[in-house]
Amino acid sequence: MTTVRRRHVFYLSGFDPKGASYYHALYQAEAAKQAQVTGQTVHVGPRHRGAGGQNQWQLSVDGRCDTVYAYSQWDDIVRQYWPRTVWRLLADVLPAYPLYLRHVGIAKVWAMVPKTLVSFFYPLAFLLAGLLVSSLLAAGVAWAVPGHAGWVAGALVFGAGLWGMRKLEDRLNTTWLARIFGFVGKLGLGRLPTLEARLDTIAQAIAHKLQANDVDEVLVVGFSVGSILSVSAMARALAQVPPGQPTPTVSLLTLGHCIPLLGLLPQTRRYQAELGQLATDVRLTWRDFSSPSDWGSFALINPITACGVVLPAPANGQPMMLSPRFHTQFAPEVYAELRQDKRRMHMQYLMAGERPAEYDFFAITAGPQTLAARYAAP
């Protein structure tokens, strides 16, 4: 099937404490902006609770295609593991560095995506540099001012240094990368049983929708760290659907993927098996969009080969790796400014452009074509 009249989307967000209300408002605002560029209006309905407690909203395009857009909740788990102080952040992220360096190896990541390796060390360098500068300034003040007043003044200077580091971080957006490394490291070591249980719940919801066969396409979308989770959710869902059972068109869209952050760790053999399952399942269409301008992703790196997954059968071209070509969506001066904000650039997959382009998140998730039809295999 290439035409969609009814679709069900399961959206898995990145490692972000923002919940369904944020993503509903983002979709609504950006869809309106995209409509001014392409002329395709997406009517976005109000957010409400659906089956299983999932937040969802209706999308409609000119009466030709109706979509249920379901936000698959895991932001509550994110908030449990979201460090709110620099000390907690350091305690979370410092163990992740030796884990990755010991098991993955610098050379392997550098050969694939040098920018990602720079992003890997950037947060740690920022945090340690900020603490060092604050400590040196505090020590200098404490030495220069005699008596107890010196210690008080030093403590105030140290506190001011940390405050200044926090303000600079608000502009540079470095610690979101550090939080991701720390969290995925815990996942790789099997220390997040709550998340594993949640993935099973999401997989059951996907499998139920596939077996109900009451829509034309079931589309699972995984953004950023959600790309990691979407692999497990989709693999576990398909495992519950007997081969040969009629289903809707089954589609997986990963955006700004960072799958090797988990898949390269030797402890994650189950996850590597799930990758191999998706790479050989003939029922699935998997497309990945990742941009070289996005330093938070493994841009255009095939996660199957990158993670060293040995396939039991010849590969069927899954996933197809595509670039969103963000530079074609903006005037050069606007694009140059966007690239200065790495966090903003990472979010562009979910946002409107200023010019029509082949990549269009709103056409993919709400328009009348399946993912396979829109981005056909060569």
N, C-alpha and C positions, 0 to 999 in steps of 0.2 A: 504494500500500500504506500502511495506517495502523497495522498491528500488527507488532511486531518480536519474533521469536523468537531471531534471531541478529544481532548488531551488531558492527561493528569501528570502534573510535574511534582516531583519530590526534590526539594531544594535543601542542600546541606551547606551551611555557611562555613566560613573560615573560623580560626581560633579567635573568637570575638565575643565579649560579654554582652554585646547588643543583641536584643531578641527580635521576635517577629514584628513588633510594632515598627522598629527601625527599618527592617528590610521591606515591609509593606510600604512605608512612606517613601523609601528610596525608589522602589519600583514604580510607584505612582508618579513621582516627580520626574524621573528620568524617562519613563515611557512618554510622558507629555512632551518633553524636549525632543525625543527622537521622532515623534509624530510631525513636528515642525520641519524636520529634515527630510523624512521619507514620504510623508503624506499618509502613512498607515496609522490610524488611530487605534490605540488599545484602550478599551474601556476597563478600568480597574475598579472592581467592587470593594466593598468594605471588608475588613478583616473580621473573621469569626472563628469560633471553635468548631472543628469538624469531628469526624469519627476518630476515636482513640485520643481525643484531646489535642490533635494537631491544629495549629493555627493555619488557616487557609483563606484564600480569596479567589474570586472569579475574575477571569479575563475574557474579553470578547473582542473580536475583530470583525466589524461590519456584518455581524450575523452569520459570517461564513465559518467561524471557528470559535469554539468555546473551550476554555481551559480552566481546570481547577489547579491553582498554584498552592501547594502545601509546603509550609515551612516545617522541616523535620527538626524538632527541637533538640538541641544539645547545649545551648548557651547556659543553661543552669549548671551543667557540669563544668563548662569553661570558667564560670564565676568561682567555683570551688578551688580552681587551680590557677587563678589569676593573681599573681603577686602584686600587692599594693604598696610595698615599700622597697627601697633599693636593697635592703638587707635580705628580705625574703626572695627578691628576684635573683640576687647573687647565689643564695642557697639553692634555688631551683636550677639555675642555669649552669653553674660551675661543674656539677657532675656530668652534665650532658656533653661537655667538650671532650673530656678523655674518652667517653663512650664512643663518640663519633670518630675521633682521631684514631683510636685503637682498632676499631672494627672496620671502618670505612677506608681510612687512609686519605691523606691530603692529595696525593697524586691522582687518585681516582676521580675525586670531585673536581679537581683543577682541570683534568683532561676533558671533563664533560662540560662544566659551566664555571669558568673562572669567577664570574661576577657573583655567583652564589657562594663561593668560598670566601670572597671578600665580605659579603653580607654576613657570613657565619661568624667572622671574627670582629666585625665592626661594632656590634653591641657590647661585646666584652671589652674591647679597647676603649670605647666611650665611657663605660661604667668605671673601669679601673683608672682611667685618666682623670675623670671627675673626682673620684675619691682621693687620688694622689695629690691633685692640685689643692683640693679643699684641706687636706691634712697638712700640706706644706705651708699654706697660708696661715692656718690655725697655729701651727707650731711656731712660725715666725712671729706672730702677734703675741703668743704666750711668752716667748723669750724676750721680746722687746718691752713688754709691760711688766713691771716688777710686782711681786707678791701674788695674792689670790686674785687680784683684778686681772692679771695676765691670763690665768686659767679661765676666768669667766669670759674675757674678751676673746680668747682662742676658741672657746666653745661656741660663742656667738658667730664668729667668723666661719667656723666649720659648718654650722647650721645654715649660714647664708650661702656658703659654697654649694651645699646640697640643694638648697632652694634654687640657686641659679642653674645647677645641672638639670634639675627637673624642668625648669622653664625652657632651657635649650632643648631638652628632650622633646618637649611638646612641639617644637618646631621641626626637629630632625626626624622624629618618629623612629628611633632606633630600638627601643626596648620591646616593641611588638615582635621583632624578629627573635630577640632573646627568649621571650616567653614561648614562642613556637618551638624553638629548639629544646627547651626544658620540658615542655609538655609531650612532644613526640618522643623524646628520650624515655619518659616514663611509660608511654604506650608501648614502645619497643621492648621494655623490660617486663611487660605484663603487670604493671602496677596500677592499671585503670580498669578494674573489673566493672565499675558502674558504666563506663563508656562501652565496653564490650556488650553488656546487657542491653544498652540502649540501641546499639547497632543491630542486635538481634530483633528488637522491637520494630525498628524501621524496616528491616528486611522482611519481616512478617507482613507489614502494611503494603510493601511493594508487591510481594508475592500474592497477597489477597487481591490487589487490583489487577495483576496480570491474569489470575485465574478467573476473576469476574468477567473479564473480556467484554467490558461495557464501554470502552473508549477505543479510539483508533491508535493512539500512541501513549505509552507510558515513558516519560522522560525523566531520568534522574540527573540532577545537576549538582556537581561538587565543585565548590570554589575554594581555592587555596588549600588549607588543611582539610577542608571538606572534600577535596579531591581524593585524599587518602581514605577517608571514611566511606566515600561513595563506592569505591572499589569493593570494600568488604560488604556493604549493604547490598549492592547489586549481585555480587557473587553468591551471597547467602540466600537472596531472594530467588535467583534462578535455580539454585540447588533444590528449592522446594517445589518447583514446577516440573512435572514429569516431561521428558522429551516427547515431542509429538503432540502435546496438549495445545489446542488452539489458544493463542494469546494475541493481544494487540502488538503493534510494532514496538520493539524494546530498544530504547535508546539511552546512551550514557554520554553526558557532556561534562568534561572536566575542564576547568578554567584556572590558569595560572598554577598548574599542578606542581606539587612538591613531593610527589609519591616516593622518590628515592630516599627522602629523609627517613622513612620507615622501612622501605623495601630493601635497602642496602644493609640493614643490620642483620647479622646471622641468627639472632634470636627469633626473627619473625618469619619462620618457615611457613606457618599457616597463612600469613599474609602473602607470601610469595606464591603459594599454591593458589590463592584466590586470584592473583594477577594472571597466572597461567590459565586458570579456568576461563576468565573473561577473554583472553587472547585467542581461545580456540572455540568458544561457544558461537555456533553459526546463527543463533537467534538474535544476537546482539549487534547493534551498530554503536561504535564508540568513536567519538571525535574529541580531540583535545585542542584547545586554543591556548597558546602561551606565547608571550612576547619577549623578545630579547631586551626590550626596554624595561621589563619588569624584573628587578633584581631579586625579588622574593620567590621566583619560580625557577624550575629546571626547564628553561625555555627550549622548545622544540626537541627535547630529549625524550626518546621513546622509553617509557618506564619499564617495559618488559625487558628490553635488552640492557637498560641501565642497571636494573636490579639483578641481572644475571639469571633470569628465570629460564630454565630449560623446558622447552615445550614438548609434550609427548607426541604432538602431531605437527605437521607443517603450519606455520603461522598463516592466518587469514587476513593480515593487514590491519589488525586491531592493536592499538588504536591508530587512527589516522591523525598525524601530527600536523597542525595548521597554525599559521600566525594570524592574529587579528589585524596586523598592519595598522596599528594605532596612528602611525604618522600620516596615513592617508585620510584620517578622519578630522584633522585639524589643520588650520593654517600653521606654517612653520614656526612662527613666533609663539603661538599659543602652545604648540606641542613642546617646544623647547622649555617653556615655563612649567608645563606639567611634569616634565621629566625631572625637575629639581626636587619634587616631592615624591619620594619613593612609595610612601603609603598610598598617596592619591593615585599614582600610576598603577599600583597593584589593584586598586578598586575599579579601574576603568573597564574591566570586563563586564561589570554590572551596570555601566552608565552609558549615557548617550554620547554620540559624537556630534561634530558640527557639520560634517559632510557625509553623504551617503557612502556606504562601504559594504564590502562583501560580508564582513562580520557584523551582525546585528542581534544583540542579545534578546531584544523584544520580539523580533520576527521569529527567532528560534523557539522561544518559549510560548508565544501566543499566536503565531502566524499559521496559515493553512498548509504548510509543508512539513513532512517528517524531517528529522535530522539527516537521514540518509539521502533523501531527495534533495535537500538544500545543499549538502556537501557530499556529492556523489563520489564514490571511489573511481579512480582513473581506470 
